[in-house]
Amino acid sequence: MLGNKSGRFAKEWILERKIGAPILNMMRKQEKEHLIEETGKKLRKMMRWLEESEIERKDQNYSPGKKGMRSDSVKKGILCVPHRSLLKAMGLTKEKLKKPIVGIAS
């Protein structure tokens, strides 16, 4: 917090970006290669209610801090939201899920 108030964080961030962001890139690489990512990939393949193309898209598109990935792209697709995946697993169709559902933000 003190680094934010003094401007130290901003100065370090600017310097980091000027030299090609080696620390940031190292952290992104470590996160991408983390065991939890491999485990998540295996678990998504076991989720029968997810369509194969959506599993592949999730695995290919996800990268912490990926350039060009807009925050609204995470919300696109009927099964990208966990509660909708659960509802689909319970038998609701995509057409029904497109309509607002009382009690669930859509």
C-alpha positions in Angstrom: 0.0 0.0 0.0 2.8 2.4 0.8 4.3 1.7 -2.6 1.1 3.0 -4.2 1.0 6.2 -2.2 4.6 7.0 -2.8 4.5 6.2 -6.5 7.1 3.5 -6.2 4.8 0.9 -7.7 4.0 3.0 -10.7 7.7 3.7 -11.3 8.6 0.1 -11.0 5.8 -0.9 -13.4 6.8 1.6 -16.0 10.4 0.4 -15.8 9.2 -3.2 -16.0 7.3 -2.5 -19.2 10.2 -0.5 -20.7 12.5 -3.5 -20.5 10.0 -5.9 -21.9 8.2 -7.0 -18.7 10.5 -10.0 -17.9 9.1 -10.4 -14.3 5.5 -10.2 -15.6 6.2 -12.7 -18.4 7.9 -15.1 -15.9 4.9 -14.9 -13.6 2.4 -15.5 -16.5 4.5 -18.5 -17.6 4.6 -20.0 -14.1 0.8 -19.5 -13.7 0.1 -21.1 -17.1 2.4 -24.1 -16.2 1.0 -24.5 -12.7 -0.4 -27.9 -11.7 -3.9 -26.4 -11.1 -4.1 -25.5 -14.8 -3.3 -29.0 -15.9 -5.8 -30.4 -13.3 -8.5 -27.9 -14.5 -8.0 -29.1 -18.1 -8.5 -32.7 -17.1 -11.5 -31.9 -14.9 -13.2 -29.9 -17.7 -12.8 -32.9 -20.0 -14.8 -35.0 -17.4 -17.7 -32.5 -17.3 -20.1 -34.2 -19.7 -22.5 -31.3 -19.8 -19.8 -29.1 -21.5 -19.6 -29.3 -25.2 -16.2 -30.4 -26.5 -15.7 -27.2 -28.5 -16.2 -25.1 -25.4 -13.7 -27.2 -23.4 -11.1 -26.7 -26.1 -11.9 -23.0 -26.4 -11.5 -22.5 -22.7 -8.1 -24.3 -22.7 -6.8 -22.5 -25.7 -8.0 -19.0 -24.8 -7.2 -18.9 -21.2 -4.0 -17.3 -20.2 -3.6 -15.0 -17.2 -3.3 -11.5 -18.5 -3.5 -12.6 -22.2 -3.2 -9.6 -24.5 -6.4 -8.8 -26.4 -8.6 -10.8 -24.1 -11.5 -8.5 -23.2 -13.2 -8.9 -19.9 -16.6 -9.4 -21.7 -15.2 -12.4 -23.6 -15.2 -14.3 -20.3 -19.0 -13.8 -20.1 -19.8 -14.9 -23.6 -21.2 -18.3 -24.3 -24.0 -19.9 -22.5 -21.8 -22.3 -20.6 -19.0 -20.0 -19.5 -20.9 -19.0 -16.4 -20.8 -21.8 -13.7 -24.5 -21.5 -12.7 -25.6 -21.8 -16.3 -23.5 -24.9 -16.7 -25.3 -26.4 -13.7 -28.7 -25.5 -15.0 -27.8 -27.0 -18.4 -26.7 -30.2 -16.6 -30.2 -30.2 -15.0 -31.8 -30.3 -18.5 -32.5 -26.6 -19.3 -32.0 -25.8 -23.0 -30.0 -22.9 -24.4 -33.2 -21.2 -25.5 -34.5 -21.2 -22.0 -31.2 -20.0 -20.6 -31.2 -17.0 -22.9 -34.2 -15.7 -21.2 -33.8 -13.9 -17.8 -34.1 -16.3 -14.9 -35.6 -15.0 -11.7 -33.0 -14.9 -8.9 -30.0 -15.4 -11.2 -28.2 -12.5 -12.9 -27.9 -13.1 -16.6 
